[in-house]
Amino acid sequence: MNTKLSFVLAPSLLFACSYLQAEDFQLDAGILLDEASFERDAIESDSSGLILGGSFYLQPVDDSKGPLSEAAFIQHASDITLVYSTRDFDDSDLEVSSTSVSTRIVLDNNFFFTASFENTETEDGFSSEDTDEFSIGGGLYVDELTTGSFTYISEEIDSTDDQEIFLFEARSLLMNQTNTSFVLEGSIGFVESDSSDGDGKIFYLGAIAYPSSVFGIGASYGLSSFETTDSDIFTLTAEYFASPEISFQFFYSLYTDEADGLADGELDI
């Protein structure tokens, strides 16, 4: 059994472009830096990560109603998002970097469509491996604050077999007049793979509580089950907006892999 613990406390700077009135924004961009330390038995490894990303909304988004983190969801906003991330490992030449572009288009009848492409490159000083992931999906706002969707995901990997994922998701935001809100979300996916792990299923369930519009705390649980291995991950998150432009985020996760032959380990970020 392999167990990893992770911890992140990082500021995220959100640069808002205002239109029409002070509560509206159309550009949301951020940067996240972290330092990680992985320890398993007598082996230690340090790494550093960088994530740059931003979303451009096709129409101004009003963030004066509900939690700031949920403004785009509440407004049924359409967006185009770009993200770049990289991670370097101090004690080796291993470097992992990825670039992704995604979009979510919401129609007037509350139907929405999603699409994304992500390329991940892994280099170890001797060779490199590329992974391309493409997804396309669609869904519906069942009511003003509840969605259901389906996504098809295809992954192509240089050195291993490809896989397909059929993912069903649901999400709901519950708001009341006391300025307290709750998010419930879940998904189930079916994986078809030619790899030695075989076909499998993935499951996710999460909840977020917003005591106010500027603070949220959440927990989630994810499970994946394949023919040769099972793994699960439990995560705690928190986010606080010091101002509409600056937020601080906290992550803690516990990951367990029940594949044979793996020792226990710990990861601190």
VOTIDO-371993 format. One record per residue (C-alpha): residue number from 1; chain; x, z, y. Coordinates in nm, 3 decimals, decimal comma. Layout:
residues N
NUM|A|X|Z|Y
...
This chain:
residues 269
1|A|0,000|0,000|0,000
2|A|0,128|-0,091|0,347
3|A|0,011|0,113|0,646
4|A|0,084|0,038|1,011
5|A|-0,004|0,243|1,318
6|A|-0,003|0,078|1,659
7|A|-0,039|0,214|2,012
8|A|-0,060|0,028|2,343
9|A|-0,100|0,156|2,698
10|A|-0,063|-0,137|2,937
11|A|-0,180|-0,233|3,284
12|A|-0,362|-0,562|3,316
13|A|-0,368|-0,724|3,658
14|A|-0,680|-0,928|3,720
15|A|-0,661|-1,166|4,015
16|A|-1,011|-1,249|4,141
17|A|-1,098|-1,544|4,361
18|A|-1,404|-1,453|4,569
19|A|-1,681|-1,697|4,653
20|A|-2,006|-1,655|4,845
21|A|-1,999|-1,272|4,848
22|A|-1,760|-0,988|4,766
23|A|-1,913|-0,928|4,422
24|A|-1,852|-1,284|4,298
25|A|-1,541|-1,414|4,124
26|A|-1,452|-1,743|3,960
27|A|-1,096|-1,687|3,832
28|A|-0,986|-1,403|3,604
29|A|-0,614|-1,391|3,517
30|A|-0,395|-1,122|3,367
31|A|-0,056|-1,022|3,227
32|A|0,022|-0,770|2,952
33|A|0,367|-0,639|2,850
34|A|0,442|-0,411|2,556
35|A|0,728|-0,265|2,355
36|A|0,681|-0,209|1,981
37|A|0,872|-0,015|1,715
38|A|0,807|-0,072|1,344
39|A|0,938|0,172|1,085
40|A|0,904|0,147|0,705
41|A|1,119|0,366|0,480
42|A|1,472|0,336|0,627
43|A|1,403|0,007|0,804
44|A|1,332|0,002|1,177
45|A|1,255|-0,297|1,398
46|A|1,184|-0,314|1,771
47|A|1,009|-0,597|1,949
48|A|0,872|-0,686|2,292
49|A|0,564|-0,889|2,370
50|A|0,423|-1,081|2,665
51|A|0,073|-1,221|2,710
52|A|-0,028|-1,442|3,004
53|A|-0,383|-1,566|3,030
54|A|-0,667|-1,663|3,253
55|A|-1,028|-1,782|3,255
56|A|-1,182|-2,018|3,507
57|A|-1,560|-1,993|3,533
58|A|-1,755|-2,306|3,615
59|A|-1,986|-2,105|3,843
60|A|-1,921|-1,784|4,042
61|A|-1,980|-1,469|3,837
62|A|-2,158|-1,170|3,994
63|A|-1,995|-0,845|3,878
64|A|-2,229|-0,609|4,065
65|A|-2,458|-0,555|3,765
66|A|-2,344|-0,360|3,461
67|A|-1,988|-0,299|3,332
68|A|-1,715|-0,505|3,501
69|A|-1,579|-0,608|3,159
70|A|-1,916|-0,757|3,064
71|A|-1,989|-0,949|3,385
72|A|-1,938|-1,296|3,231
73|A|-2,152|-1,207|2,928
74|A|-2,432|-1,071|3,149
75|A|-2,427|-1,380|3,374
76|A|-2,425|-1,627|3,081
77|A|-2,110|-1,774|3,236
78|A|-1,934|-2,090|3,116
79|A|-1,555|-2,083|3,117
80|A|-1,228|-2,250|3,028
81|A|-0,953|-2,012|2,910
82|A|-0,577|-2,057|2,868
83|A|-0,352|-1,799|2,697
84|A|0,022|-1,793|2,622
85|A|0,189|-1,517|2,422
86|A|0,537|-1,453|2,284
87|A|0,706|-1,176|2,083
88|A|1,082|-1,128|2,033
89|A|1,237|-0,900|1,769
90|A|1,549|-0,716|1,886
91|A|1,733|-0,692|1,553
92|A|1,684|-1,053|1,442
93|A|1,641|-1,407|1,571
94|A|1,271|-1,400|1,485
95|A|1,045|-1,520|1,766
96|A|0,672|-1,588|1,754
97|A|0,495|-1,772|2,036
98|A|0,148|-1,921|2,071
99|A|-0,050|-2,126|2,319
100|A|-0,428|-2,156|2,313
101|A|-0,706|-2,322|2,508
102|A|-1,074|-2,244|2,462
103|A|-1,406|-2,308|2,628
104|A|-1,758|-2,166|2,621
105|A|-2,038|-2,373|2,772
106|A|-2,380|-2,211|2,826
107|A|-2,673|-2,448|2,875
108|A|-2,986|-2,387|3,083
109|A|-3,191|-2,328|2,766
110|A|-2,957|-2,039|2,665
111|A|-2,785|-2,235|2,389
112|A|-2,406|-2,226|2,410
113|A|-2,118|-2,413|2,251
114|A|-1,761|-2,299|2,189
115|A|-1,438|-2,477|2,099
116|A|-1,073|-2,373|2,083
117|A|-0,726|-2,489|1,979
118|A|-0,424|-2,267|1,919
119|A|-0,068|-2,356|1,821
120|A|0,163|-2,084|1,688
121|A|0,536|-2,142|1,635
122|A|0,754|-1,904|1,435
123|A|1,134|-1,936|1,454
124|A|1,398|-1,727|1,275
125|A|1,718|-1,899|1,387
126|A|1,736|-2,121|1,080
127|A|1,395|-2,286|1,059
128|A|1,061|-2,301|1,234
129|A|0,699|-2,312|1,122
130|A|0,396|-2,440|1,311
131|A|0,038|-2,327|1,262
132|A|-0,250|-2,516|1,423
133|A|-0,594|-2,356|1,443
134|A|-0,904|-2,542|1,558
135|A|-1,253|-2,399|1,596
136|A|-1,593|-2,526|1,701
137|A|-1,921|-2,341|1,712
138|A|-2,250|-2,276|1,878
139|A|-2,505|-2,006|1,936
140|A|-2,802|-1,880|2,131
141|A|-2,886|-1,601|2,373
142|A|-3,175|-1,452|2,171
143|A|-3,263|-1,253|2,482
144|A|-3,081|-1,199|2,810
145|A|-2,818|-0,971|2,658
146|A|-2,810|-1,057|2,284
147|A|-2,635|-1,350|2,116
148|A|-2,603|-1,493|1,769
149|A|-2,351|-1,765|1,679
150|A|-2,176|-1,963|1,407
151|A|-1,814|-2,084|1,422
152|A|-1,617|-2,314|1,195
153|A|-1,238|-2,250|1,193
154|A|-0,971|-2,471|1,037
155|A|-0,607|-2,359|0,998
156|A|-0,321|-2,592|0,911
157|A|0,013|-2,431|0,824
158|A|0,341|-2,617|0,765
159|A|0,475|-2,430|0,462
160|A|0,156|-2,305|0,295
161|A|-0,186|-2,429|0,203
162|A|-0,460|-2,472|0,462
163|A|-0,775|-2,266|0,492
164|A|-1,125|-2,286|0,638
165|A|-1,338|-2,003|0,776
166|A|-1,716|-2,002|0,824
167|A|-1,795|-1,720|1,069
168|A|-2,132|-1,570|1,168
169|A|-2,137|-1,337|1,471
170|A|-2,388|-1,125|1,663
171|A|-2,348|-0,927|1,987
172|A|-2,582|-0,718|2,200
173|A|-2,542|-0,529|2,529
174|A|-2,781|-0,238|2,583
175|A|-2,825|-0,132|2,946
176|A|-3,035|0,142|3,105
177|A|-3,112|0,261|3,456
178|A|-2,861|0,549|3,439
179|A|-2,567|0,302|3,464
180|A|-2,470|0,373|3,100
181|A|-2,430|0,075|2,866
182|A|-2,349|0,012|2,501
183|A|-2,222|-0,293|2,316
184|A|-2,282|-0,351|1,946
185|A|-2,112|-0,645|1,774
186|A|-2,047|-0,761|1,423
187|A|-1,941|-1,061|1,219
188|A|-1,906|-1,180|0,862
189|A|-1,694|-1,473|0,749
190|A|-1,629|-1,668|0,433
191|A|-1,278|-1,804|0,375
192|A|-1,191|-2,102|0,157
193|A|-0,815|-2,121|0,092
194|A|-0,581|-2,311|-0,138
195|A|-0,317|-2,035|-0,115
196|A|-0,228|-1,790|-0,391
197|A|-0,454|-1,528|-0,229
198|A|-0,757|-1,743|-0,314
199|A|-1,093|-1,741|-0,137
200|A|-1,218|-1,434|0,043
201|A|-1,452|-1,264|0,287
202|A|-1,393|-1,099|0,626
203|A|-1,610|-0,839|0,794
204|A|-1,605|-0,684|1,142
205|A|-1,815|-0,416|1,314
206|A|-1,753|-0,275|1,661
207|A|-1,912|-0,067|1,935
208|A|-1,824|-0,001|2,301
209|A|-1,970|0,270|2,524
210|A|-1,963|0,232|2,904
211|A|-2,034|0,567|3,077
212|A|-1,991|0,381|3,405
213|A|-1,931|0,028|3,526
214|A|-1,553|0,085|3,548
215|A|-1,479|0,270|3,222
216|A|-1,536|0,181|2,858
217|A|-1,429|0,325|2,523
218|A|-1,477|0,156|2,188
219|A|-1,407|0,159|1,816
220|A|-1,403|-0,118|1,557
221|A|-1,345|-0,168|1,186
222|A|-1,236|-0,488|1,017
223|A|-1,209|-0,565|0,646
224|A|-1,074|-0,868|0,460
225|A|-1,103|-0,909|0,085
226|A|-0,929|-1,179|-0,120
227|A|-0,868|-1,235|-0,489
228|A|-0,521|-1,078|-0,483
229|A|-0,524|-0,843|-0,184
230|A|-0,748|-0,637|0,042
231|A|-0,674|-0,511|0,392
232|A|-0,857|-0,323|0,664
233|A|-0,793|-0,222|1,024
234|A|-0,944|0,053|1,239
235|A|-0,901|0,028|1,617
236|A|-0,975|0,250|1,917
237|A|-0,978|0,097|2,266
238|A|-1,031|0,212|2,622
239|A|-1,031|0,033|2,956
240|A|-1,044|0,169|3,309
241|A|-1,075|-0,037|3,629
242|A|-0,880|0,135|3,905
243|A|-1,023|-0,135|4,133
244|A|-1,215|-0,458|4,068
245|A|-0,876|-0,634|4,051
246|A|-0,670|-0,389|3,837
247|A|-0,749|-0,242|3,496
248|A|-0,558|-0,020|3,251
249|A|-0,605|-0,072|2,878
250|A|-0,535|0,150|2,578
251|A|-0,521|0,043|2,211
252|A|-0,465|0,241|1,893
253|A|-0,495|0,082|1,550
254|A|-0,439|0,174|1,186
255|A|-0,379|-0,115|0,945
256|A|-0,374|-0,085|0,566
257|A|-0,274|-0,361|0,323
258|A|-0,342|-0,292|-0,044
259|A|-0,124|-0,572|-0,180
260|A|0,107|-0,462|-0,462
261|A|0,473|-0,393|-0,395
262|A|0,450|-0,298|-0,028
263|A|0,573|0,035|0,105
264|A|0,412|0,251|0,371
265|A|0,510|0,182|0,732
266|A|0,439|0,280|1,088
267|A|0,422|0,070|1,404
268|A|0,428|0,229|1,749
269|A|0,385|0,024|2,068
